Amino acid sequence: MTEVLRRFQRQRAAADVPLVFYSGHGIEMRVPNPWRPLQPWGDLC
């Protein structure tokens, strides 16, 4: 049971990294920037 919990926490920690990355950049992508091409996933963050 402990091993299952440990594996679940490890998967969750790995899944949290892209979420933090994209949420951090989502605000940045909402700022109008003529030099940056339109990012379709910018509004999803």
TIRO-2110 file (N, C-alpha, C; in Angstrom, 1 decimal):
// TIRO-2110
0.8, -1.2, 0.0, N, 1, A
0.0, 0.0, 0.0, CA, 1, A
0.9, 1.3, 0.0, C, 1, A
2.0, 1.2, 0.8, N, 2, A
2.8, 2.4, 0.8, CA, 2, A
3.5, 2.6, -0.6, C, 2, A
3.8, 1.5, -1.2, N, 3, A
4.5, 1.7, -2.6, CA, 3, A
3.5, 2.3, -3.6, C, 3, A
2.2, 1.9, -3.5, N, 4, A
1.3, 2.5, -4.4, CA, 4, A
1.1, 4.0, -4.1, C, 4, A
1.1, 4.4, -2.8, N, 5, A
1.0, 5.8, -2.5, CA, 5, A
2.2, 6.6, -3.0, C, 5, A
3.4, 5.9, -2.8, N, 6, A
4.6, 6.6, -3.2, CA, 6, A
4.6, 6.8, -4.7, C, 6, A
4.2, 5.8, -5.5, N, 7, A
4.1, 5.9, -6.9, CA, 7, A
3.2, 7.0, -7.4, C, 7, A
2.0, 7.1, -6.7, N, 8, A
1.0, 8.1, -7.0, CA, 8, A
1.5, 9.5, -6.8, C, 8, A
2.2, 9.7, -5.7, N, 9, A
2.8, 11.0, -5.4, CA, 9, A
3.9, 11.3, -6.4, C, 9, A
4.6, 10.4, -6.8, N, 10, A
5.7, 10.6, -7.8, CA, 10, A
5.1, 11.0, -9.1, C, 10, A
4.0, 10.3, -9.5, N, 11, A
3.3, 10.7, -10.8, CA, 11, A
2.7, 12.1, -10.7, C, 11, A
2.2, 12.4, -9.5, N, 12, A
1.5, 13.7, -9.3, CA, 12, A
2.6, 14.8, -9.4, C, 12, A
3.7, 14.6, -8.8, N, 13, A
4.8, 15.6, -8.8, CA, 13, A
5.2, 15.8, -10.2, C, 13, A
5.3, 14.7, -11.0, N, 14, A
5.8, 14.8, -12.4, CA, 14, A
4.7, 15.6, -13.2, C, 14, A
3.4, 15.4, -12.9, N, 15, A
2.3, 16.0, -13.6, CA, 15, A
2.2, 17.5, -13.3, C, 15, A
2.7, 17.8, -12.1, N, 16, A
2.5, 19.2, -11.6, CA, 16, A
3.5, 20.1, -12.3, C, 16, A
4.6, 19.6, -12.8, N, 17, A
5.7, 20.4, -13.4, CA, 17, A
5.2, 21.1, -14.6, C, 17, A
4.6, 20.4, -15.6, N, 18, A
4.1, 21.1, -16.8, CA, 18, A
3.0, 22.1, -16.5, C, 18, A
2.2, 21.7, -15.5, N, 19, A
1.1, 22.6, -15.2, CA, 19, A
1.6, 23.9, -14.7, C, 19, A
2.6, 23.9, -13.8, N, 20, A
3.2, 25.1, -13.3, CA, 20, A
3.9, 25.9, -14.4, C, 20, A
4.5, 25.1, -15.3, N, 21, A
5.2, 25.8, -16.4, CA, 21, A
4.2, 26.5, -17.3, C, 21, A
3.1, 25.8, -17.7, N, 22, A
2.2, 26.4, -18.6, CA, 22, A
1.4, 27.5, -17.9, C, 22, A
1.1, 27.4, -16.7, N, 23, A
0.3, 28.4, -16.0, CA, 23, A
1.2, 29.6, -15.8, C, 23, A
2.4, 29.4, -15.6, N, 24, A
3.3, 30.6, -15.5, CA, 24, A
3.5, 31.3, -16.8, C, 24, A
3.5, 30.6, -17.9, N, 25, A
3.6, 31.2, -19.2, CA, 25, A
2.3, 31.7, -19.8, C, 25, A
1.2, 31.2, -19.2, N, 26, A
-0.1, 31.6, -19.7, CA, 26, A
-0.4, 33.1, -19.5, C, 26, A
0.0, 33.6, -18.4, N, 27, A
-0.1, 35.1, -18.1, CA, 27, A
0.7, 35.8, -19.1, C, 27, A
1.9, 35.4, -19.3, N, 28, A
2.9, 36.0, -20.2, CA, 28, A
2.3, 36.1, -21.7, C, 28, A
1.7, 35.0, -22.1, N, 29, A
1.2, 34.9, -23.4, CA, 29, A
0.0, 35.8, -23.7, C, 29, A
-0.7, 36.2, -22.6, N, 30, A
-1.9, 37.0, -22.7, CA, 30, A
-1.5, 38.4, -23.0, C, 30, A
-0.3, 38.8, -22.7, N, 31, A
0.2, 40.2, -22.9, CA, 31, A
0.4, 40.3, -24.4, C, 31, A
-0.2, 41.3, -25.1, N, 32, A
0.0, 41.5, -26.5, CA, 32, A
1.5, 41.7, -26.8, C, 32, A
2.0, 40.9, -27.7, N, 33, A
3.4, 41.0, -28.1, CA, 33, A
3.5, 40.9, -29.6, C, 33, A
3.8, 41.9, -30.3, N, 34, A
3.8, 41.8, -31.8, CA, 34, A
4.9, 40.9, -32.3, C, 34, A
6.0, 40.7, -31.5, N, 35, A
7.1, 39.9, -31.9, CA, 35, A
6.8, 38.4, -31.7, C, 35, A
5.9, 38.1, -30.9, N, 36, A
5.6, 36.7, -30.6, CA, 36, A
4.4, 36.2, -31.5, C, 36, A
4.6, 35.1, -32.2, N, 37, A
3.5, 34.5, -33.0, CA, 37, A
2.4, 34.1, -32.0, C, 37, A
1.1, 34.0, -32.5, N, 38, A
0.0, 33.7, -31.7, CA, 38, A
0.1, 32.2, -31.3, C, 38, A
0.0, 32.1, -30.0, N, 39, A
0.0, 30.7, -29.4, CA, 39, A
-1.4, 30.2, -29.1, C, 39, A
-1.9, 29.2, -29.7, N, 40, A
-3.3, 28.8, -29.6, CA, 40, A
-3.5, 28.3, -28.1, C, 40, A
-2.5, 27.8, -27.4, N, 41, A
-2.8, 27.3, -26.1, CA, 41, A
-2.6, 28.4, -25.0, C, 41, A
-2.4, 29.7, -25.4, N, 42, A
-2.2, 30.7, -24.5, CA, 42, A
-3.5, 31.0, -23.7, C, 42, A
-4.6, 30.9, -24.3, N, 43, A
-5.9, 31.2, -23.7, CA, 43, A
-6.3, 30.0, -22.7, C, 43, A
-5.8, 28.8, -23.0, N, 44, A
-6.2, 27.7, -22.2, CA, 44, A
-5.6, 27.7, -20.8, C, 44, A
-4.5, 28.4, -20.6, N, 45, A
-3.8, 28.4, -19.4, CA, 45, A
-4.4, 29.3, -18.4, C, 45, A
END
